[in-house]
Amino acid sequence: MIEYAITDSGQGIAFTDDVIARLLRHSQFDQDTPEVGGQLFARIDRWGVRIEHATGPRTSDVRRLRAFIPNRAAERQEIQRLFKEGLHYVGDWHTHPERYPTPSAVDISSVQDMFRRSKHRLASFVVVIVGTAPLPDGLFVGIANENGWSRLSFRSHN
């Protein structure tokens, strides 16, 4: 399990080993491989967010070298199905063909728009971008809402 600190709150965002393994399986080591992505689902309590499930990629997603457009209808179905299993949608993940990934302007505006238009009670969505460097440097983990975004600090690796 790896964990990132949520600012000064003392809370964290933890990723199970299965989720990390799923994300890393899709790293874009080959510059000709299209981007992929999916959704993140978690259990939430007063100590933080424990991401236990990641979806995607789906065959119905649009995948390009520098773009990933998810099938939103399939995503809504995933959210409903996994909510019945006690998991809450908390954000999205996708890949970038770079060692140390950072969100693009399109990434940020897309997450902010999705945050505004979604029905939820979250203060922010989790944004994960998978790069090609080893952990933790090859993973961008941040939070975003309608006002902006911030990168979270790596806290621990159990």
C-alpha positions as CSV (number, residue, x, y, z in Angstrom):
1,M,0.0,0.0,0.0
2,I,1.2,3.5,-0.7
3,E,-0.2,6.7,0.8
4,Y,-0.2,10.4,0.1
5,A,-0.9,13.2,2.6
6,I,-3.9,15.4,2.2
7,T,-2.4,18.8,3.0
8,D,-2.2,19.5,6.7
9,S,-5.4,17.6,7.7
10,G,-3.6,14.5,8.9
11,Q,-5.7,12.5,6.5
12,G,-4.4,10.6,3.6
13,I,-5.2,8.9,0.4
14,A,-4.1,5.3,0.4
15,F,-3.9,3.0,-2.6
16,T,-4.1,-0.8,-2.2
17,D,-1.4,-2.9,-3.8
18,D,-3.9,-4.3,-6.3
19,V,-4.9,-0.8,-7.5
20,I,-1.3,0.3,-7.9
21,A,-0.5,-2.9,-9.8
22,R,-3.4,-2.3,-12.2
23,L,-2.3,1.3,-12.8
24,L,1.3,0.4,-13.4
25,R,0.4,-2.3,-15.9
26,H,-0.7,0.4,-18.3
27,S,2.4,2.7,-18.1
28,Q,3.1,4.1,-21.5
29,F,6.7,3.0,-21.9
30,D,6.4,2.9,-25.7
31,Q,5.8,6.4,-27.2
32,D,3.5,4.8,-29.8
33,T,1.1,3.4,-27.1
34,P,-2.1,5.4,-26.7
35,E,-3.2,6.8,-23.3
36,V,-5.6,4.8,-21.2
37,G,-7.5,5.5,-18.0
38,G,-10.4,4.8,-15.8
39,Q,-12.1,5.6,-12.5
40,L,-11.0,5.3,-8.9
41,F,-13.3,3.9,-6.1
42,A,-12.8,4.1,-2.4
43,R,-14.0,3.7,1.1
44,I,-14.0,6.9,3.0
45,D,-13.8,7.5,6.7
46,R,-12.6,10.2,9.1
47,W,-8.9,9.1,8.6
48,G,-9.1,9.5,4.9
49,V,-9.7,7.8,1.6
50,R,-8.7,4.2,0.8
51,I,-8.8,3.5,-2.9
52,E,-9.6,-0.1,-3.3
53,H,-10.7,-0.4,-7.0
54,A,-9.7,1.1,-10.3
55,T,-11.7,0.5,-13.5
56,G,-10.5,0.8,-17.1
57,P,-9.4,0.8,-19.7
58,R,-12.6,0.0,-21.6
59,T,-12.8,-1.0,-25.3
60,S,-15.4,1.7,-25.8
61,D,-13.0,4.5,-24.7
62,V,-11.3,6.7,-27.3
63,R,-7.6,6.3,-27.0
64,R,-5.0,8.4,-28.7
65,L,-1.3,9.0,-28.3
66,R,-1.9,12.2,-26.3
67,A,-5.5,11.9,-25.3
68,F,-7.9,9.7,-23.5
69,I,-11.7,10.2,-23.8
70,P,-13.7,7.8,-21.5
71,N,-17.0,6.3,-22.3
72,R,-19.1,8.4,-19.9
73,A,-22.2,6.1,-20.1
74,A,-20.0,3.1,-19.1
75,E,-18.5,5.2,-16.3
76,R,-22.0,6.1,-14.9
77,Q,-22.9,2.4,-14.9
78,E,-19.6,1.6,-13.0
79,I,-20.4,4.3,-10.4
80,Q,-23.9,2.8,-9.8
81,R,-22.7,-0.8,-9.6
82,L,-19.7,-0.2,-7.3
83,F,-21.7,2.2,-5.0
84,K,-24.0,-0.8,-4.3
85,E,-20.8,-2.6,-3.2
86,G,-20.0,0.2,-0.8
87,L,-17.4,1.9,-2.9
88,H,-17.6,5.6,-3.7
89,Y,-16.4,7.2,-6.9
90,V,-13.5,9.6,-5.9
91,G,-11.7,10.4,-9.1
92,D,-10.0,9.3,-12.3
93,W,-6.6,8.0,-13.5
94,H,-4.9,8.0,-16.8
95,T,-1.5,7.6,-18.3
96,H,1.1,10.0,-19.8
97,P,4.1,8.9,-21.9
98,E,6.5,10.8,-19.6
99,R,8.7,9.8,-16.7
100,Y,7.4,12.4,-14.2
101,P,3.8,13.0,-15.1
102,T,2.1,16.3,-14.6
103,P,-1.5,17.3,-15.5
104,S,-2.0,19.1,-18.8
105,A,-4.2,22.2,-19.1
106,V,-6.8,19.9,-20.7
107,D,-6.5,17.5,-17.7
108,I,-7.1,20.3,-15.2
109,S,-10.0,21.9,-17.0
110,S,-11.7,18.5,-17.6
111,V,-11.5,17.6,-13.9
112,Q,-12.8,21.0,-12.8
113,D,-15.7,20.8,-15.3
114,M,-16.5,17.2,-14.2
115,F,-16.4,18.3,-10.5
116,R,-18.8,21.1,-11.2
117,R,-21.3,19.0,-13.1
118,S,-21.2,15.9,-10.9
119,K,-23.6,15.1,-8.1
120,H,-21.5,14.3,-5.1
121,R,-20.5,15.5,-1.6
122,L,-16.7,15.5,-2.0
123,A,-14.5,18.4,-1.4
124,S,-12.2,17.4,-4.3
125,F,-11.7,14.6,-6.8
126,V,-8.6,12.5,-6.8
127,V,-6.5,12.8,-10.0
128,V,-3.8,10.2,-10.7
129,I,-1.5,10.3,-13.7
130,V,0.7,7.3,-14.3
131,G,4.1,8.0,-15.8
132,T,7.1,5.7,-16.5
133,A,9.5,6.4,-13.6
134,P,9.6,4.1,-10.6
135,L,7.3,4.8,-7.7
136,P,6.7,7.3,-6.2
137,D,8.2,9.7,-8.8
138,G,6.3,8.1,-11.7
139,L,2.9,8.8,-10.2
140,F,1.2,12.1,-10.0
141,V,-1.4,12.1,-7.2
142,G,-3.4,15.3,-6.7
143,I,-6.8,16.6,-5.7
144,A,-8.9,19.0,-7.9
145,N,-12.1,20.9,-7.6
146,E,-13.8,23.8,-9.3
147,N,-11.2,26.2,-7.9
148,G,-8.0,24.4,-8.9
149,W,-5.8,21.5,-8.1
150,S,-2.9,20.6,-5.8
151,R,-0.3,17.8,-5.9
152,L,-0.2,15.6,-2.8
153,S,3.0,14.6,-1.0
154,F,4.0,11.0,-0.9
155,R,3.8,9.8,2.7
156,S,4.5,6.2,3.0
157,H,4.9,2.8,1.4
158,N,3.9,-0.2,3.5
